[in-house]
Amino acid sequence: MKKKSFLFFTIIFSFIFIYIFFYIYTFVNLEKNILQRFHSLERLNFHEKYSNKIHHLRRFKKLKKLKYSEYLYTVIEDFKSEKTNILFQGDAWAEQLINPEGKEENFKGYIKKILKRNNLGFINSGIASFSPTLMKLQLQVLENDFKIFPDIIIAHIDQTDIGDENCRYKNKIKIKNNEIISVSEKKYTGKQYDNTKLYKESKILLKKQSKLIKTFKIINFNAKYELIKFKNKNTKKISRILKYGYKNRKEIKCYSKIHEYLVKSSSDEIAYFEKTVTDYINFVNKNDNVKKLFLVTFPHKNHIPKLYESENLYKHNVSNIVDNLIKNNKKIFHLNFTKLIAEKKINIEKNNFFKNDPLAHINYDYYRNIYIKKLIDFVLNNLEN
């Protein structure tokens, strides 16, 4: 009996000691934590509202000075009725235009001169890891909530969008009346776009309460968060063991296998991707104010014979899929970089891609001097067609 009592009190005192230790540590570092959280409830609510609609928004280090709208889009040149107004959508390929490395100011000045000379309004709404389903939802948000009505849309369809649609977003869509109304990340997972922890901690820190109470609430929430995350992770692991066996208990992250969809996608996976692109195109076509849609595709290294790096050669190319989907559609123009490279109208070498990047993004110089300049020329040459 005495041994049991001793063990019981030892456990209790150990728990109290650990709790006090974490309380002191959290209390001391509370101000440091605030720097990594939202600085206003309005900003937090904005971010949470639209993340729940279109899965995720842009990520920025300096949140305090940021306009709310910058999470969704950046105005390069104001939209005005007397201008031809262009919206640039897509993933990191589009987003990079607002934050290129290197000669940033010179590049921005170059873009602005072209826009002003041609009387163009221009908004960039590129967000990393966006694919057609999210782009369609984003377009709805921009029109309904921000009254952004472009005359022309440029949309970058990336090679990884096959994997994004099938691996990242397919099981997270919410449907109403046969229409996708939102794509939201599951909570308490700890994954890249799960903002449960960020939102809750920010709400606690933004309340007008003493530092002592905030520390107490932060610790209690984190304990709850880790327990739920642990439960969710292991519940999923058990279900995978039952379904696929012990060796396949671990779920491979989408980021790690996203390029594999270009090697061995099933016919159903390709058909699903085609549907997402078609749904996006149909939504744009229904929009009377949009006069033209420019689709842009770019190959990965394993699409280009002289740059092959692996025996797992890509079976699928988004450029070919897009070409097949838009046949005889006079409203849609396709800037197909795979074709330009194959016809030797532009050149590309291995050193034009980032080293050790499985997603095959091109480096900053090639992005500015080839990708963007070719895109600008293509759009300007087809404005009147």
Secondary structure as GFF3:
##gff-version 3
##sequence-region A 1 385
A	DSSP	alpha_helix	2	28	.	.	.	ID=ss1
A	DSSP	alpha_helix	30	34	.	.	.	ID=ss2
A	DSSP	alpha_helix	41	54	.	.	.	ID=ss3
A	DSSP	three_ten_helix	68	71	.	.	.	ID=ss4
A	DSSP	beta_strand	74	77	.	.	.	ID=ss5
A	DSSP	beta_strand	84	89	.	.	.	ID=ss6
A	DSSP	alpha_helix	92	95	.	.	.	ID=ss7
A	DSSP	three_ten_helix	96	98	.	.	.	ID=ss8
A	DSSP	alpha_helix	104	117	.	.	.	ID=ss9
A	DSSP	beta_strand	120	124	.	.	.	ID=ss10
A	DSSP	alpha_helix	132	146	.	.	.	ID=ss11
A	DSSP	beta_strand	152	156	.	.	.	ID=ss12
A	DSSP	alpha_helix	161	163	.	.	.	ID=ss13
A	DSSP	pi_helix	164	169	.	.	.	ID=ss14
A	DSSP	three_ten_helix	170	172	.	.	.	ID=ss15
A	DSSP	beta_strand	173	176	.	.	.	ID=ss16
A	DSSP	beta_strand	179	183	.	.	.	ID=ss17
A	DSSP	alpha_helix	196	206	.	.	.	ID=ss18
A	DSSP	alpha_helix	211	244	.	.	.	ID=ss19
A	DSSP	three_ten_helix	246	248	.	.	.	ID=ss20
A	DSSP	alpha_helix	254	257	.	.	.	ID=ss21
A	DSSP	three_ten_helix	258	260	.	.	.	ID=ss22
A	DSSP	alpha_helix	261	264	.	.	.	ID=ss23
A	DSSP	alpha_helix	267	286	.	.	.	ID=ss24
A	DSSP	beta_strand	292	297	.	.	.	ID=ss25
A	DSSP	three_ten_helix	301	303	.	.	.	ID=ss26
A	DSSP	three_ten_helix	305	307	.	.	.	ID=ss27
A	DSSP	alpha_helix	318	325	.	.	.	ID=ss28
A	DSSP	beta_strand	332	336	.	.	.	ID=ss29
A	DSSP	alpha_helix	337	342	.	.	.	ID=ss30
A	DSSP	three_ten_helix	350	352	.	.	.	ID=ss31
A	DSSP	alpha_helix	364	366	.	.	.	ID=ss32
A	DSSP	pi_helix	367	372	.	.	.	ID=ss33
A	DSSP	alpha_helix	373	381	.	.	.	ID=ss34
###
